Amino acid sequence: MKIQNFRDLDVWKVGKEIVLDVYRTTSSFPKEEAYGLAAQMRRASVSIPSNVAEGFNRFHNKEYRQLLFVALGSCAELETQVEISSNLGYIEPKVRNLMIEKLDHESRMLRNLVKKL
């Protein structure tokens, strides 16, 4: 299958799944976190597939690589926020483990794509 746009990329698809997971998970956070940790986690998660998509539509591999590095940074940021949320008792250990596993998978895919460019 030929990649015709960013929607064909598995790295974008997994990134989008992460966004949906984060929105579902943070919807049960305490109300006082609506503009704090929950909002930060949502922004970091949306950044991942957004930077993959933006990079795909750039004309130069150097720009694409830079945006993939931004997505990688957002993965690390979100992983930290998931850990903090878990420590605060906002996320159950099972959910935390699944989110960390998916973020690890996404990070590996991003690194592999950077290497191929």
Backbone torsions as a table, in degrees:
resi	resn	phi	psi	omega
1	MET	NA	129.1	179.9
2	LYS	-84.7	136.8	177.7
3	ILE	-78.4	115.7	-178.6
4	GLN	-104.5	-28.9	175.0
5	ASN	-152.6	175.2	-174.3
6	PHE	-61.3	-25.9	179.3
7	ARG	-65.0	-17.8	178.1
8	ASP	-82.8	-11.9	-176.3
9	LEU	-82.8	128.1	176.9
10	ASP	-61.3	-35.1	180.0
11	VAL	-63.6	-32.8	176.2
12	TRP	-73.7	-42.0	-179.2
13	LYS	-62.0	-45.1	178.7
14	VAL	-66.1	-39.7	176.9
15	GLY	-58.7	-41.3	178.7
16	LYS	-66.6	-38.5	176.1
17	GLU	-60.7	-39.6	178.9
18	ILE	-61.3	-42.2	178.6
19	VAL	-58.7	-47.9	-178.7
20	LEU	-62.6	-41.4	177.4
21	ASP	-60.5	-44.6	-178.6
22	VAL	-64.8	-43.7	179.4
23	TYR	-63.1	-42.3	178.2
24	ARG	-63.5	-44.2	-177.1
25	THR	-67.8	-45.3	-176.1
26	THR	-74.0	-14.8	178.8
27	SER	-64.6	-19.9	179.3
28	SER	-100.0	5.2	177.9
29	PHE	-67.1	157.6	176.3
30	PRO	-58.6	149.9	-177.5
31	LYS	-56.6	-34.1	-178.3
32	GLU	-68.1	-12.8	177.6
33	GLU	-93.6	-0.7	-176.7
34	ALA	-55.8	-37.5	-178.9
35	TYR	-107.4	7.8	-179.8
36	GLY	-111.1	-111.6	-174.6
37	LEU	-60.2	-41.8	-179.7
38	ALA	-61.7	-44.7	-179.9
39	ALA	-65.3	-40.2	178.9
40	GLN	-64.1	-42.1	-179.9
41	MET	-64.9	-39.8	179.2
42	ARG	-64.7	-43.8	179.2
43	ARG	-63.8	-43.5	-179.5
44	ALA	-63.5	-41.2	-178.6
45	SER	-67.3	-43.0	-179.8
46	VAL	-64.3	-30.9	179.7
47	SER	-61.9	-31.6	-174.6
48	ILE	-64.0	-63.7	-179.8
49	PRO	-68.9	-26.9	179.5
50	SER	-64.3	-42.7	179.3
51	ASN	-71.3	-32.8	174.3
52	VAL	-62.3	-46.1	-179.2
53	ALA	-64.9	-46.3	-179.7
54	GLU	-61.9	-44.4	179.8
55	GLY	-62.3	-40.2	179.8
56	PHE	-58.6	-35.4	-176.9
57	ASN	-89.9	8.4	174.8
58	ARG	-84.4	156.9	-175.9
59	PHE	-83.9	-20.4	-174.2
60	HIS	-121.8	140.1	179.1
61	ASN	-60.5	-32.0	179.5
62	LYS	-61.4	-43.8	178.1
63	GLU	-66.6	-41.2	179.4
64	TYR	-60.1	-47.4	179.2
65	ARG	-58.5	-44.3	-179.3
66	GLN	-59.6	-42.0	-180.0
67	LEU	-70.9	-31.2	174.9
68	LEU	-67.8	-34.9	175.6
69	PHE	-66.5	-35.5	175.8
70	VAL	-63.8	-43.2	177.7
71	ALA	-61.1	-40.0	176.6
72	LEU	-62.1	-41.8	177.2
73	GLY	-62.3	-38.8	177.9
74	SER	-66.3	-34.3	175.2
75	CYS	-61.0	-46.1	179.9
76	ALA	-65.4	-41.4	177.9
77	GLU	-60.1	-47.5	-178.4
78	LEU	-66.5	-37.9	178.1
79	GLU	-60.8	-41.9	177.3
80	THR	-61.8	-43.4	-179.4
81	GLN	-67.3	-35.0	175.8
82	VAL	-64.1	-43.6	178.7
83	GLU	-60.6	-45.7	179.8
84	ILE	-62.8	-43.7	179.2
85	SER	-61.2	-39.1	178.0
86	SER	-66.1	-44.4	178.7
87	ASN	-61.6	-31.9	179.0
88	LEU	-82.2	-6.2	179.6
89	GLY	84.3	13.5	-179.9
90	TYR	-82.5	-23.6	-178.6
91	ILE	-125.1	132.1	177.6
92	GLU	-71.1	151.4	-178.4
93	PRO	-54.3	-39.0	-179.7
94	LYS	-63.6	-44.1	178.9
95	VAL	-66.4	-43.1	177.5
96	ARG	-56.6	-47.6	-178.8
97	ASN	-62.0	-41.7	178.4
98	LEU	-64.9	-41.0	179.9
99	MET	-66.6	-43.4	179.5
100	ILE	-64.0	-40.7	179.0
101	GLU	-62.1	-43.5	-179.8
102	LYS	-67.8	-38.5	177.4
103	LEU	-65.7	-37.9	177.2
104	ASP	-63.9	-43.5	178.5
105	HIS	-61.8	-45.2	179.4
106	GLU	-62.2	-42.6	179.6
107	SER	-62.0	-42.0	178.4
108	ARG	-64.5	-40.7	178.3
109	MET	-64.2	-40.5	178.6
110	LEU	-63.4	-44.9	178.6
111	ARG	-61.2	-42.1	178.6
112	ASN	-63.9	-38.8	178.3
113	LEU	-66.6	-41.0	177.1
114	VAL	-58.8	-43.2	-180.0
115	LYS	-62.5	-33.7	-177.5
116	LYS	-76.6	-20.1	-177.4
117	LEU	-78.7	NA	NA
